[in-house]
Amino acid sequence: MEQKKPGLATLLLLAGCALPILLMLIVPFRGQLTVSDAENRTLAQFPALTLEGFISGDFQQQLEDALGDQYPFGEEIKAGLIGAEDAIYQAESRALHALFPSAAMSYAEIANGYYHFGGDETRIVEKPWPEEKYAPAVQKQSALYAELDAPVYLYFIRNSRAHDFMQDDAANDAVFQTIVEAYQPAGAASFSATDYDAYAALFYATDHHWNHRGADKGYRDVIRLLLGENEETVPVQEEVSFPVAFNGSYARQSGRMVGDSTFTVYTYGLKKTITRLNGKNGTYGHQSLYEKGRYPTDELRNHYAYYYGGDYGEIVLDTRQADKGNLLIVGDSYTNPINALIAAHFGRTHILDLRYYERDMGTPLDLNAYIQANDISRVLLLGDITFFAGMQDGGEE
């Protein structure tokens, strides 16, 4: 009997099944990626197979995470999906505006959850969270820090998720007061802008993070909070602008590339520190590449994460000043540009990101045990409303 040859549909099906496997073969030649510039986070690595890990299920979970993070062209696929979603949303938005032309407000929605304010199409913001969304979550999250064996200080960054530009400064301060009442810290301060113009001077045009001016202000606020008005802070050496566009998280998520035309930083004369990233010696950030003119120029590059350093479960900065005590910072990516500045005032500074600690360090975190093991003298909690409400998703924070 003559054997029937497979048809075109069968061949296409087999090719479709084989393609994902063949693409994964790129990884051994490319090497494993460690940081996602698009998402500003460390990426899961392929785990070693052990009997204990297989039985507990940890190996399978870590393998699943690594497959998702290390898949070739993963960031390009994500960007394509975001673009498609935005195109659909824009079509729906245009139809609604055509039907209801009088619905124009001070906040003009440009993509799902992203807005221009006051007719300013050069900046993207979010709308503030309603109290019923953040207040119960803040109360619940505060329990994590209720009985620590070191005094806890709190620094809240009021970005557009907690700032209504149609309200005055006093009304917007309610979020900070809710956080302070729930956490009951030894000391607290808030980073905030009085109005939209002041906000625009301190935050990136298309990102939720503070810019170089905002980060510098935040650093000096934190040192006053922790060490008092008489503590001398590190002076700015110079302001440097690199001729690359910075399209931040809001631009990447909304598909609106209206970001800053340059990426600008302050430089400081800091002494070298011993740096450990997730338990291994390393270098935090790529400042030296920018100084040498070897910075990336691709349109979607996350210069904030690439220049300052991305998010790790644990960062330890050791200045070898044993008489200055050890600080623990629990925060998110808002700490990235000021970690080294704050560390200059302490012996060792430990920076933990609870989103990634267990994954990166391979063990659950017991905060009191960590405080005792590392001789921590004070704790700083630093972040925006997503951090203090415990509602971060491990993505672009």
C-alpha positions as CSV (number, residue, x, y, z in Angstrom):
1,M,0.0,0.0,0.0
2,E,1.3,3.4,-0.9
3,Q,2.0,5.5,2.2
4,K,0.0,8.8,2.2
5,K,2.1,11.9,2.4
6,P,1.3,14.4,5.1
7,G,-0.8,17.3,3.9
8,L,0.1,21.0,4.2
9,A,-2.1,21.5,7.2
10,T,-0.3,18.6,9.0
11,L,3.1,20.1,8.1
12,L,2.1,23.5,9.4
13,L,0.8,22.0,12.6
14,L,4.1,20.2,13.2
15,A,6.0,23.3,12.4
16,G,3.9,25.3,14.8
17,C,4.5,22.8,17.6
18,A,8.3,22.6,16.9
19,L,8.9,26.4,16.6
20,P,8.6,27.2,20.3
21,I,11.1,24.4,21.2
22,L,13.5,25.4,18.5
23,L,13.4,29.0,19.7
24,M,14.3,27.9,23.2
25,L,17.5,26.4,21.7
26,I,18.7,30.0,21.2
27,V,19.0,30.4,25.0
28,P,22.3,28.3,25.4
29,F,24.0,30.4,22.7
30,R,22.5,33.7,23.8
31,G,23.0,33.1,27.5
32,Q,20.4,33.8,30.2
33,L,19.2,37.3,30.6
34,T,19.5,38.8,34.1
35,V,17.5,42.0,34.0
36,S,14.5,43.1,32.0
37,D,14.9,46.7,30.9
38,A,11.3,46.9,29.8
39,E,9.9,45.7,33.2
40,N,12.7,47.1,35.5
41,R,13.2,43.8,37.3
42,T,15.6,40.8,37.6
43,L,14.6,37.8,35.5
44,A,14.1,34.2,36.8
45,Q,17.0,31.8,36.0
46,F,16.8,28.2,35.0
47,P,17.1,26.2,38.3
48,A,19.4,23.3,39.1
49,L,17.5,20.0,39.3
50,T,17.6,18.4,42.8
51,L,15.5,15.7,44.3
52,E,14.4,17.9,47.2
53,G,13.4,20.7,44.8
54,F,11.5,18.3,42.5
55,I,9.6,16.7,45.4
56,S,8.7,20.1,47.0
57,G,7.6,21.5,43.7
58,D,10.1,24.4,43.9
59,F,11.9,23.2,40.8
60,Q,8.8,23.1,38.7
61,Q,7.7,26.6,39.8
62,Q,11.2,28.0,39.2
63,L,11.4,26.3,35.8
64,E,8.0,27.8,34.8
65,D,9.1,31.3,35.8
66,A,12.4,30.9,33.9
67,L,10.7,29.7,30.7
68,G,8.4,32.7,30.8
69,D,11.3,35.2,31.5
70,Q,14.0,33.7,29.2
71,Y,11.9,32.9,26.1
72,P,13.5,34.5,23.1
73,F,11.9,37.7,21.8
74,G,9.7,37.8,24.9
75,E,10.0,41.6,25.4
76,E,9.2,42.2,21.7
77,I,6.1,40.0,21.9
78,K,4.9,41.9,25.0
79,A,5.5,45.2,23.2
80,G,3.4,44.0,20.3
81,L,0.5,42.9,22.5
82,I,0.6,46.3,24.3
83,G,0.5,48.0,20.9
84,A,-2.4,46.0,19.7
85,E,-4.4,46.6,22.9
86,D,-3.7,50.3,22.7
87,A,-4.9,50.4,19.0
88,I,-8.2,48.7,20.0
89,Y,-8.6,51.1,23.0
90,Q,-7.9,54.2,20.9
91,A,-10.5,53.1,18.3
92,E,-13.1,52.7,21.1
93,S,-12.1,56.0,22.7
94,R,-12.5,57.9,19.4
95,A,-15.9,56.4,18.9
96,L,-17.0,57.5,22.5
97,H,-15.7,61.0,21.9
98,A,-17.6,61.3,18.7
99,L,-20.8,60.3,20.5
100,F,-20.2,62.5,23.5
101,P,-18.0,65.5,22.5
102,S,-19.0,67.5,25.6
103,A,-17.4,65.0,27.9
104,A,-13.9,66.6,27.9
105,M,-12.4,66.9,31.4
106,S,-9.2,68.1,32.9
107,Y,-8.0,64.5,32.8
108,A,-8.1,63.3,29.2
109,E,-7.8,59.5,28.9
110,I,-5.4,58.4,26.2
111,A,-5.2,54.6,27.0
112,N,-6.7,52.3,29.6
113,G,-5.7,53.9,32.9
114,Y,-3.4,56.6,31.4
115,Y,-4.2,60.3,31.0
116,H,-3.0,63.7,29.9
117,F,-3.9,66.5,32.3
118,G,-4.9,70.1,31.6
119,G,-4.3,69.7,27.9
120,D,-0.6,68.9,28.4
121,E,0.1,66.2,25.8
122,T,3.8,66.0,26.6
123,R,3.2,64.2,29.9
124,I,1.3,61.0,31.0
125,V,-0.2,60.5,34.4
126,E,-2.5,58.1,36.3
127,K,-5.6,59.1,38.2
128,P,-5.5,58.8,42.0
129,W,-6.7,55.7,43.7
130,P,-10.1,56.0,45.6
131,E,-9.9,55.6,49.3
132,E,-11.9,52.4,49.3
133,K,-9.1,50.8,47.1
134,Y,-6.1,51.8,49.2
135,A,-7.2,52.2,52.8
136,P,-8.1,48.6,53.7
137,A,-5.0,47.4,51.9
138,V,-2.7,49.8,53.7
139,Q,-4.1,48.7,57.1
140,K,-3.5,45.0,56.2
141,Q,0.0,45.6,54.8
142,S,1.1,47.6,57.9
143,A,0.9,44.4,60.0
144,L,4.1,43.2,58.3
145,Y,6.1,45.9,60.2
146,A,4.1,46.1,63.4
147,E,6.6,44.4,65.8
148,L,10.0,44.8,64.4
149,D,13.1,44.8,66.6
150,A,14.3,48.2,65.3
151,P,12.6,51.6,64.9
152,V,10.7,52.0,61.7
153,Y,10.7,55.2,59.6
154,L,8.4,55.9,56.7
155,Y,8.9,57.9,53.5
156,F,5.9,58.1,51.2
157,I,6.2,59.2,47.6
158,R,3.0,60.9,46.4
159,N,3.0,60.3,42.7
160,S,-0.1,60.7,40.4
161,R,-1.6,57.5,41.9
162,A,-2.2,59.4,45.1
163,H,-2.4,63.0,43.8
164,D,-5.5,64.5,42.3
165,F,-4.4,67.6,40.3
166,M,-7.9,69.0,40.6
167,Q,-7.6,69.1,44.5
168,D,-5.5,71.2,46.7
169,D,-2.4,70.0,48.6
170,A,-4.3,69.6,51.9
171,A,-6.9,67.3,50.3
172,N,-4.1,65.2,48.7
173,D,-2.3,64.8,52.0
174,A,-5.1,62.4,53.2
175,V,-3.4,59.4,51.7
176,F,-0.2,60.1,53.7
177,Q,-2.2,60.5,56.9
178,T,-3.9,57.2,56.3
179,I,-0.6,55.5,55.9
180,V,0.9,57.1,59.0
181,E,-2.1,56.1,61.1
182,A,-1.9,52.5,60.0
183,Y,1.9,52.0,60.2
184,Q,2.6,54.1,63.4
185,P,6.3,54.8,62.5
186,A,8.9,56.3,64.7
187,G,9.1,59.1,62.1
188,A,7.5,59.8,58.8
189,A,7.8,62.3,55.9
190,S,6.1,62.7,52.5
191,F,7.5,63.5,49.1
192,S,4.9,65.6,47.4
193,A,4.3,68.5,44.9
194,T,1.8,71.3,45.6
195,D,0.4,71.4,42.1
196,Y,0.7,70.0,38.6
197,D,3.6,72.4,37.6
198,A,5.6,71.4,40.7
199,Y,4.8,67.8,40.0
200,A,6.1,68.1,36.4
201,A,9.4,69.4,37.7
202,L,10.0,66.4,39.9
203,F,8.8,63.4,37.9
204,Y,9.6,62.0,34.4
205,A,7.2,63.0,31.6
206,T,6.1,59.4,30.9
207,D,7.1,57.4,34.0
208,H,5.8,57.1,37.6
209,H,9.3,57.5,39.0
210,W,10.9,60.7,40.2
211,N,13.5,62.3,38.0
212,H,17.0,63.4,39.0
213,R,15.7,66.5,40.8
214,G,13.0,64.5,42.6
215,A,15.4,61.8,43.6
216,D,17.9,64.3,45.0
217,K,15.1,66.0,47.0
218,G,14.0,62.6,48.3
219,Y,17.5,61.6,49.4
220,R,17.9,64.8,51.4
221,D,14.5,64.4,52.9
222,V,15.3,60.8,54.0
223,I,18.6,61.8,55.6
224,R,16.9,64.6,57.6
225,L,14.2,62.0,58.7
226,L,16.7,59.4,59.8
227,L,19.7,61.5,61.1
228,G,18.4,65.0,61.7
229,E,18.9,68.5,60.2
230,N,22.6,68.6,61.2
231,E,23.7,65.6,59.1
232,E,25.7,66.8,56.1
233,T,24.5,65.5,52.8
234,V,26.4,64.7,49.6
235,P,26.5,67.7,47.3
236,V,25.7,67.5,43.6
237,Q,28.8,67.7,41.4
238,E,27.1,68.4,38.1
239,E,24.0,67.9,36.0
240,V,24.6,65.8,32.9
241,S,22.2,65.2,30.0
242,F,22.6,62.3,27.6
243,P,21.2,62.7,24.0
244,V,18.8,59.8,24.2
245,A,15.0,59.7,24.5
246,F,13.5,58.3,27.7
247,N,10.1,56.7,27.2
248,G,9.1,55.5,30.6
249,S,6.7,52.9,31.9
250,Y,3.6,55.0,31.0
251,A,4.8,55.4,27.4
252,R,5.7,51.7,27.1
253,Q,2.3,50.7,28.5
254,S,0.2,53.2,26.6
255,G,2.1,53.1,23.4
256,R,2.4,57.0,23.5
257,M,6.1,57.9,22.9
258,V,6.0,61.4,24.2
259,G,8.8,61.0,26.7
260,D,11.8,63.3,27.6
261,S,14.1,64.1,24.7
262,T,17.1,63.6,26.9
263,F,18.0,61.5,29.9
264,T,19.4,63.8,32.6
265,V,21.1,62.8,35.9
266,Y,23.0,64.4,38.7
267,T,26.5,63.2,39.5
268,Y,28.0,62.9,43.0
269,G,31.4,62.3,44.4
270,L,30.8,59.1,46.2
271,K,33.4,56.8,47.6
272,K,33.5,53.2,46.4
273,T,31.5,50.6,48.3
274,I,31.5,46.9,48.4
275,T,28.3,45.9,46.6
276,R,26.5,42.5,46.8
277,L,23.5,41.8,44.6
278,N,21.4,38.8,45.7
279,G,24.4,37.5,47.7
280,K,27.0,37.9,44.9
281,N,29.6,40.6,44.4
282,G,28.6,42.9,41.6
283,T,28.2,46.4,40.2
284,Y,24.9,48.2,40.7
285,G,23.8,50.1,37.6
286,H,25.7,51.1,34.4
287,Q,26.8,54.7,35.2
288,S,30.3,54.0,33.9
289,L,29.0,53.1,30.4
290,Y,27.1,56.4,30.2
291,E,30.1,58.3,31.3
292,K,32.1,56.7,28.5
293,G,29.4,57.5,25.9
294,R,28.5,53.8,25.5
295,Y,24.8,54.2,26.5
296,P,22.0,52.4,24.6
297,T,19.9,54.4,22.2
298,D,16.9,52.1,21.5
299,E,13.6,53.9,21.8
300,L,12.1,51.7,24.5
301,R,15.2,51.5,26.7
302,N,14.5,51.9,30.4
303,H,17.3,54.3,31.1
304,Y,16.1,54.7,34.7
305,A,16.8,51.0,35.5
306,Y,19.8,50.7,33.2
307,Y,21.6,53.7,34.6
308,Y,20.8,53.5,38.2
309,G,20.3,49.8,38.6
310,G,17.3,47.5,38.5
311,D,15.3,45.7,41.2
312,Y,16.9,42.9,43.2
313,G,15.6,40.9,46.1
314,E,18.6,42.0,48.2
315,I,21.2,44.7,47.7
316,V,23.9,45.2,50.3
317,L,26.2,48.3,50.2
318,D,29.1,48.3,52.6
319,T,31.0,51.6,53.1
320,R,33.2,50.1,55.8
321,Q,32.2,52.7,58.3
322,A,31.4,50.3,61.2
323,D,30.8,53.2,63.7
324,K,27.8,54.5,61.7
325,G,25.3,51.6,62.2
326,N,23.5,49.5,59.7
327,L,20.3,50.5,57.9
328,L,17.6,48.3,56.4
329,I,15.6,49.8,53.5
330,V,12.5,48.0,52.4
331,G,11.1,49.5,49.3
332,D,10.7,49.3,45.5
333,S,12.4,50.8,42.5
334,Y,12.0,54.4,43.9
335,T,15.1,53.5,45.9
336,N,17.3,52.8,42.9
337,P,18.8,56.3,42.3
338,I,19.3,57.0,46.0
339,N,20.6,53.7,47.4
340,A,24.3,54.7,47.2
341,L,23.6,58.2,48.5
342,I,21.8,57.0,51.6
343,A,24.4,54.3,52.1
344,A,27.1,56.9,52.4
345,H,25.7,57.8,55.8
346,F,25.8,54.3,57.2
347,G,28.1,51.3,57.7
348,R,26.1,48.7,55.8
349,T,22.9,49.5,54.0
350,H,20.6,46.5,53.2
351,I,18.0,47.2,50.5
352,L,15.2,44.6,50.2
353,D,12.5,44.3,47.6
354,L,9.8,42.0,49.0
355,R,8.5,41.3,45.5
356,Y,11.6,39.4,44.6
357,Y,13.4,38.4,47.8
358,E,12.2,34.8,48.1
359,R,12.7,34.2,44.4
360,D,16.2,35.7,44.3
361,M,17.5,34.5,47.6
362,G,15.8,31.1,47.6
363,T,14.3,31.4,51.1
364,P,11.3,33.1,52.7
365,L,12.0,36.4,54.5
366,D,11.7,36.7,58.3
367,L,12.2,40.4,58.8
368,N,13.1,40.2,62.5
369,A,15.6,37.4,61.9
370,Y,17.1,39.4,59.2
371,I,17.3,42.5,61.4
372,Q,19.1,40.5,64.2
373,A,21.4,38.7,61.8
374,N,22.6,41.9,60.2
375,D,22.7,44.1,63.3
376,I,20.2,46.6,61.8
377,S,19.8,49.8,63.9
378,R,16.9,51.3,62.0
379,V,14.4,50.4,59.2
380,L,13.3,52.7,56.4
381,L,10.1,51.9,54.4
382,L,10.1,53.8,51.1
383,G,7.7,53.8,48.2
384,D,4.5,55.0,46.7
385,I,0.9,53.9,47.4
386,T,1.4,50.5,45.7
387,F,4.2,49.7,48.1
388,F,2.4,50.8,51.3
389,A,-0.8,49.0,50.2
390,G,1.1,45.9,49.2
391,M,-0.5,46.0,45.8
392,Q,2.5,45.8,43.5
393,D,2.4,43.2,40.8
394,G,6.1,42.6,40.3
395,G,6.1,44.4,37.0
396,E,7.0,48.0,36.1
397,E,7.6,49.4,39.5
